[in-house]
Structures are given as structure tokens and as C-alpha cells.
């Protein structure tokens, strides 16, 4: 009963619109990408991402004189983006079985990677979900599992 009441909640909170669908997932929200300078000061909102539309053209908020370094190529190789399947950040598309590679995924982080690959030359990447979909913890043998384990083992 309390769960049903929470699903009906709709308010304007610190993180913006707070509203849930029938399954209890948050809906109708906007994520803001901000830049924090090395001094710790907030340089402002750089991009907006909306749940149903992803990144919007024309919603770029560049700072005066901002340049994108198109030569960020410390390694001339494909980047492996190890991730957890977690809505709304990275999700399998409903028809994911009809696609291959990165086209199987959608969500905020997927849109962010697409944007980076469009803005930075020679930025190939592969999205690789963690096999056990765990962030990582030390197991009884002293080995890390989850995302941390996959990163350690390469």
C-alpha cells in the first residue's frame, strides 16, 4: 500500500521533477551535465539530457571561448566501456536482439558516449556490460568480482 502511494508521488524536488510510472521507475526527468573546475567552482550546465529525447540539438551551453580538443588520443585503440545495466543510464533496447554491438543499448551514458565519439576524432568504443551486473566486492578467495574485478583483470 505504501509502495502504491509512493508510485503516485509527483513533486518538484532538488533533482527536478520526481514522478514514477506503474512499475516504480522514475519518469519525466532531465539530467544536467555540469563542469566542475579544478578550483572546485561550478562552470555551469554544459548539456541537458531528457529521458525520452536524449541529448537535444541546440541545448548546448558552451562557455565563452570553449574549445573541444579533437586530438585527445592517448592511445590509438578502441576503448572498452565496462558498465552495469542500470536504467536510465544503460539499458538494453526492447528489440536488442535485432541489433549488434553498441546499437543494442540506449540510455543516458549511451547517449553520452555517442556524443563523445562525434566530438572527438578517433574515439572508437565498445559498450561491454559486466557479466554478473555487480559493481564489485571482494569474494571469499580475496578476488574482486563485478565491474572492479573485470577492470583489474582487463
Secondary structure, DSSP 4 states (H G I P E B T S, - for coil): -HHHHHHT-EEEETTEEEEB-TTS-B-S-EEEEEEE-TTS-EEEEEEEEETTTEEPTT---PPTT----TT--SSSSPEEEEE--BTTTBEE-TTGGG--GGGGEESHHHHHHHHHHHHSSS--EEEEE-TT-----B-TTS-B-HHHHHHHH-
